[in-house]
Amino acid sequence: TFLNGIGGQGPNPNYTDAYGQLDLNISYAVSDQLTLSLEAINLTDETMRTYSRHTNMLRYATQTGPRYMFGVRYKF
C-alpha cells in the first residue's frame, strides 16, 4: 500500500494497494504504407483498491476487466 495523495475530502490521505497488470502491444507492418496494431490492457483482470485514512476504509475498487483495441495506420 502506498500514499497516492492528500485531499479529496479534507486533509485525509488516500492510499492505493500495490497491484500489477499485464499489458500487450503488437504491431505488424504489412507494407511500407500499412501497419496493423493490437493492444490489450489488463489481461490479468486486476483490481485497483483505494482507501481513505486507513486500509480498513475502502474508498473504491476499480475492476475494468481486460480491454482490447485494434488499429490500422496507412501512410500516403
Phi and psi in radians as a Rosetta constraint file:
Dihedral C 1 N 2 CA 2 C 2 CIRCULARHARMONIC -2.350 0.35
Dihedral N 2 CA 2 C 2 N 3 CIRCULARHARMONIC 2.679 0.35
Dihedral C 2 N 3 CA 3 C 3 CIRCULARHARMONIC -1.280 0.35
Dihedral N 3 CA 3 C 3 N 4 CIRCULARHARMONIC 2.161 0.35
Dihedral C 3 N 4 CA 4 C 4 CIRCULARHARMONIC -1.973 0.35
Dihedral N 4 CA 4 C 4 N 5 CIRCULARHARMONIC 0.029 0.35
Dihedral C 4 N 5 CA 5 C 5 CIRCULARHARMONIC 2.831 0.35
Dihedral N 5 CA 5 C 5 N 6 CIRCULARHARMONIC 2.905 0.35
Dihedral C 5 N 6 CA 6 C 6 CIRCULARHARMONIC -2.242 0.35
Dihedral N 6 CA 6 C 6 N 7 CIRCULARHARMONIC 2.303 0.35
Dihedral C 6 N 7 CA 7 C 7 CIRCULARHARMONIC 2.354 0.35
Dihedral N 7 CA 7 C 7 N 8 CIRCULARHARMONIC -2.503 0.35
Dihedral C 7 N 8 CA 8 C 8 CIRCULARHARMONIC 1.378 0.35
Dihedral N 8 CA 8 C 8 N 9 CIRCULARHARMONIC -1.427 0.35
Dihedral C 8 N 9 CA 9 C 9 CIRCULARHARMONIC -2.067 0.35
Dihedral N 9 CA 9 C 9 N 10 CIRCULARHARMONIC 1.420 0.35
Dihedral C 9 N 10 CA 10 C 10 CIRCULARHARMONIC 1.364 0.35
Dihedral N 10 CA 10 C 10 N 11 CIRCULARHARMONIC -2.687 0.35
Dihedral C 10 N 11 CA 11 C 11 CIRCULARHARMONIC -1.515 0.35
Dihedral N 11 CA 11 C 11 N 12 CIRCULARHARMONIC 0.348 0.35
Dihedral C 11 N 12 CA 12 C 12 CIRCULARHARMONIC -1.259 0.35
Dihedral N 12 CA 12 C 12 N 13 CIRCULARHARMONIC 2.359 0.35
Dihedral C 12 N 13 CA 13 C 13 CIRCULARHARMONIC -1.322 0.35
Dihedral N 13 CA 13 C 13 N 14 CIRCULARHARMONIC 2.622 0.35
Dihedral C 13 N 14 CA 14 C 14 CIRCULARHARMONIC -2.006 0.35
Dihedral N 14 CA 14 C 14 N 15 CIRCULARHARMONIC 2.354 0.35
Dihedral C 14 N 15 CA 15 C 15 CIRCULARHARMONIC -2.102 0.35
Dihedral N 15 CA 15 C 15 N 16 CIRCULARHARMONIC 2.621 0.35
Dihedral C 15 N 16 CA 16 C 16 CIRCULARHARMONIC -2.214 0.35
Dihedral N 16 CA 16 C 16 N 17 CIRCULARHARMONIC 2.337 0.35
Dihedral C 16 N 17 CA 17 C 17 CIRCULARHARMONIC -1.160 0.35
Dihedral N 17 CA 17 C 17 N 18 CIRCULARHARMONIC 2.459 0.35
Dihedral C 17 N 18 CA 18 C 18 CIRCULARHARMONIC -1.135 0.35
Dihedral N 18 CA 18 C 18 N 19 CIRCULARHARMONIC 2.442 0.35
Dihedral C 18 N 19 CA 19 C 19 CIRCULARHARMONIC -2.644 0.35
Dihedral N 19 CA 19 C 19 N 20 CIRCULARHARMONIC 2.785 0.35
Dihedral C 19 N 20 CA 20 C 20 CIRCULARHARMONIC -2.231 0.35
Dihedral N 20 CA 20 C 20 N 21 CIRCULARHARMONIC 2.638 0.35
Dihedral C 20 N 21 CA 21 C 21 CIRCULARHARMONIC -2.464 0.35
Dihedral N 21 CA 21 C 21 N 22 CIRCULARHARMONIC 2.690 0.35
Dihedral C 21 N 22 CA 22 C 22 CIRCULARHARMONIC -1.803 0.35
Dihedral N 22 CA 22 C 22 N 23 CIRCULARHARMONIC 2.115 0.35
Dihedral C 22 N 23 CA 23 C 23 CIRCULARHARMONIC -2.015 0.35
Dihedral N 23 CA 23 C 23 N 24 CIRCULARHARMONIC 2.705 0.35
Dihedral C 23 N 24 CA 24 C 24 CIRCULARHARMONIC -2.478 0.35
Dihedral N 24 CA 24 C 24 N 25 CIRCULARHARMONIC 2.397 0.35
Dihedral C 24 N 25 CA 25 C 25 CIRCULARHARMONIC -2.413 0.35
Dihedral N 25 CA 25 C 25 N 26 CIRCULARHARMONIC 2.121 0.35
Dihedral C 25 N 26 CA 26 C 26 CIRCULARHARMONIC -2.238 0.35
Dihedral N 26 CA 26 C 26 N 27 CIRCULARHARMONIC 2.392 0.35
Dihedral C 26 N 27 CA 27 C 27 CIRCULARHARMONIC -2.336 0.35
Dihedral N 27 CA 27 C 27 N 28 CIRCULARHARMONIC 2.625 0.35
Dihedral C 27 N 28 CA 28 C 28 CIRCULARHARMONIC -2.389 0.35
Dihedral N 28 CA 28 C 28 N 29 CIRCULARHARMONIC 2.155 0.35
Dihedral C 28 N 29 CA 29 C 29 CIRCULARHARMONIC -1.494 0.35
Dihedral N 29 CA 29 C 29 N 30 CIRCULARHARMONIC 1.838 0.35
Dihedral C 29 N 30 CA 30 C 30 CIRCULARHARMONIC -1.212 0.35
Dihedral N 30 CA 30 C 30 N 31 CIRCULARHARMONIC -0.680 0.35
Dihedral C 30 N 31 CA 31 C 31 CIRCULARHARMONIC -2.642 0.35
Dihedral N 31 CA 31 C 31 N 32 CIRCULARHARMONIC -3.063 0.35
Dihedral C 31 N 32 CA 32 C 32 CIRCULARHARMONIC -1.114 0.35
Dihedral N 32 CA 32 C 32 N 33 CIRCULARHARMONIC -0.449 0.35
Dihedral C 32 N 33 CA 33 C 33 CIRCULARHARMONIC -1.734 0.35
Dihedral N 33 CA 33 C 33 N 34 CIRCULARHARMONIC -0.513 0.35
Dihedral C 33 N 34 CA 34 C 34 CIRCULARHARMONIC -1.959 0.35
Dihedral N 34 CA 34 C 34 N 35 CIRCULARHARMONIC 2.204 0.35
Dihedral C 34 N 35 CA 35 C 35 CIRCULARHARMONIC -2.247 0.35
Dihedral N 35 CA 35 C 35 N 36 CIRCULARHARMONIC 2.328 0.35
Dihedral C 35 N 36 CA 36 C 36 CIRCULARHARMONIC -1.882 0.35
Dihedral N 36 CA 36 C 36 N 37 CIRCULARHARMONIC 2.516 0.35
Dihedral C 36 N 37 CA 37 C 37 CIRCULARHARMONIC -2.448 0.35
Dihedral N 37 CA 37 C 37 N 38 CIRCULARHARMONIC 2.639 0.35
Dihedral C 37 N 38 CA 38 C 38 CIRCULARHARMONIC -2.363 0.35
Dihedral N 38 CA 38 C 38 N 39 CIRCULARHARMONIC 2.289 0.35
Dihedral C 38 N 39 CA 39 C 39 CIRCULARHARMONIC -2.212 0.35
Dihedral N 39 CA 39 C 39 N 40 CIRCULARHARMONIC 2.313 0.35
Dihedral C 39 N 40 CA 40 C 40 CIRCULARHARMONIC -2.169 0.35
Dihedral N 40 CA 40 C 40 N 41 CIRCULARHARMONIC 2.236 0.35
Dihedral C 40 N 41 CA 41 C 41 CIRCULARHARMONIC -2.059 0.35
Dihedral N 41 CA 41 C 41 N 42 CIRCULARHARMONIC 2.361 0.35
Dihedral C 41 N 42 CA 42 C 42 CIRCULARHARMONIC 1.045 0.35
Dihedral N 42 CA 42 C 42 N 43 CIRCULARHARMONIC 0.895 0.35
Dihedral C 42 N 43 CA 43 C 43 CIRCULARHARMONIC -1.062 0.35
Dihedral N 43 CA 43 C 43 N 44 CIRCULARHARMONIC -0.461 0.35
Dihedral C 43 N 44 CA 44 C 44 CIRCULARHARMONIC -1.543 0.35
Dihedral N 44 CA 44 C 44 N 45 CIRCULARHARMONIC 0.064 0.35
Dihedral C 44 N 45 CA 45 C 45 CIRCULARHARMONIC 0.949 0.35
Dihedral N 45 CA 45 C 45 N 46 CIRCULARHARMONIC 0.853 0.35
Dihedral C 45 N 46 CA 46 C 46 CIRCULARHARMONIC -1.344 0.35
Dihedral N 46 CA 46 C 46 N 47 CIRCULARHARMONIC 2.685 0.35
Dihedral C 46 N 47 CA 47 C 47 CIRCULARHARMONIC -1.912 0.35
Dihedral N 47 CA 47 C 47 N 48 CIRCULARHARMONIC 2.339 0.35
Dihedral C 47 N 48 CA 48 C 48 CIRCULARHARMONIC -1.759 0.35
Dihedral N 48 CA 48 C 48 N 49 CIRCULARHARMONIC 2.204 0.35
Dihedral C 48 N 49 CA 49 C 49 CIRCULARHARMONIC -2.022 0.35
Dihedral N 49 CA 49 C 49 N 50 CIRCULARHARMONIC 2.290 0.35
Dihedral C 49 N 50 CA 50 C 50 CIRCULARHARMONIC -2.115 0.35
Dihedral N 50 CA 50 C 50 N 51 CIRCULARHARMONIC 2.429 0.35
Dihedral C 50 N 51 CA 51 C 51 CIRCULARHARMONIC -2.153 0.35
Dihedral N 51 CA 51 C 51 N 52 CIRCULARHARMONIC 2.704 0.35
Dihedral C 51 N 52 CA 52 C 52 CIRCULARHARMONIC -1.912 0.35
Dihedral N 52 CA 52 C 52 N 53 CIRCULARHARMONIC 2.290 0.35
Dihedral C 52 N 53 CA 53 C 53 CIRCULARHARMONIC 1.111 0.35
Dihedral N 53 CA 53 C 53 N 54 CIRCULARHARMONIC -0.987 0.35
Dihedral C 53 N 54 CA 54 C 54 CIRCULARHARMONIC -2.326 0.35
Dihedral N 54 CA 54 C 54 N 55 CIRCULARHARMONIC 2.740 0.35
Dihedral C 54 N 55 CA 55 C 55 CIRCULARHARMONIC -1.220 0.35
Dihedral N 55 CA 55 C 55 N 56 CIRCULARHARMONIC -0.179 0.35
Dihedral C 55 N 56 CA 56 C 56 CIRCULARHARMONIC -1.595 0.35
Dihedral N 56 CA 56 C 56 N 57 CIRCULARHARMONIC 0.081 0.35
Dihedral C 56 N 57 CA 57 C 57 CIRCULARHARMONIC -2.006 0.35
Dihedral N 57 CA 57 C 57 N 58 CIRCULARHARMONIC 1.372 0.35
Dihedral C 57 N 58 CA 58 C 58 CIRCULARHARMONIC -1.094 0.35
Dihedral N 58 CA 58 C 58 N 59 CIRCULARHARMONIC 2.189 0.35
Dihedral C 58 N 59 CA 59 C 59 CIRCULARHARMONIC -1.559 0.35
Dihedral N 59 CA 59 C 59 N 60 CIRCULARHARMONIC -0.881 0.35
Dihedral C 59 N 60 CA 60 C 60 CIRCULARHARMONIC -2.846 0.35
Dihedral N 60 CA 60 C 60 N 61 CIRCULARHARMONIC 2.768 0.35
Dihedral C 60 N 61 CA 61 C 61 CIRCULARHARMONIC -2.202 0.35
Dihedral N 61 CA 61 C 61 N 62 CIRCULARHARMONIC 2.234 0.35
Dihedral C 61 N 62 CA 62 C 62 CIRCULARHARMONIC -1.959 0.35
Dihedral N 62 CA 62 C 62 N 63 CIRCULARHARMONIC 2.117 0.35
Dihedral C 62 N 63 CA 63 C 63 CIRCULARHARMONIC -2.321 0.35
Dihedral N 63 CA 63 C 63 N 64 CIRCULARHARMONIC 1.667 0.35
Dihedral C 63 N 64 CA 64 C 64 CIRCULARHARMONIC -1.497 0.35
Dihedral N 64 CA 64 C 64 N 65 CIRCULARHARMONIC -0.252 0.35
Dihedral C 64 N 65 CA 65 C 65 CIRCULARHARMONIC 1.336 0.35
Dihedral N 65 CA 65 C 65 N 66 CIRCULARHARMONIC 3.039 0.35
Dihedral C 65 N 66 CA 66 C 66 CIRCULARHARMONIC -1.180 0.35
Dihedral N 66 CA 66 C 66 N 67 CIRCULARHARMONIC 2.549 0.35
Dihedral C 66 N 67 CA 67 C 67 CIRCULARHARMONIC -2.214 0.35
Dihedral N 67 CA 67 C 67 N 68 CIRCULARHARMONIC 2.486 0.35
Dihedral C 67 N 68 CA 68 C 68 CIRCULARHARMONIC -2.230 0.35
Dihedral N 68 CA 68 C 68 N 69 CIRCULARHARMONIC 2.431 0.35
Dihedral C 68 N 69 CA 69 C 69 CIRCULARHARMONIC -2.348 0.35
Dihedral N 69 CA 69 C 69 N 70 CIRCULARHARMONIC 2.441 0.35
Dihedral C 69 N 70 CA 70 C 70 CIRCULARHARMONIC -2.090 0.35
Dihedral N 70 CA 70 C 70 N 71 CIRCULARHARMONIC 2.382 0.35
Dihedral C 70 N 71 CA 71 C 71 CIRCULARHARMONIC -2.337 0.35
Dihedral N 71 CA 71 C 71 N 72 CIRCULARHARMONIC 2.648 0.35
Dihedral C 71 N 72 CA 72 C 72 CIRCULARHARMONIC -2.284 0.35
Dihedral N 72 CA 72 C 72 N 73 CIRCULARHARMONIC 2.279 0.35
Dihedral C 72 N 73 CA 73 C 73 CIRCULARHARMONIC -2.193 0.35
Dihedral N 73 CA 73 C 73 N 74 CIRCULARHARMONIC 2.308 0.35
Dihedral C 73 N 74 CA 74 C 74 CIRCULARHARMONIC -2.224 0.35
Dihedral N 74 CA 74 C 74 N 75 CIRCULARHARMONIC 2.223 0.35
Dihedral C 74 N 75 CA 75 C 75 CIRCULARHARMONIC -1.726 0.35
Dihedral N 75 CA 75 C 75 N 76 CIRCULARHARMONIC 2.243 0.35
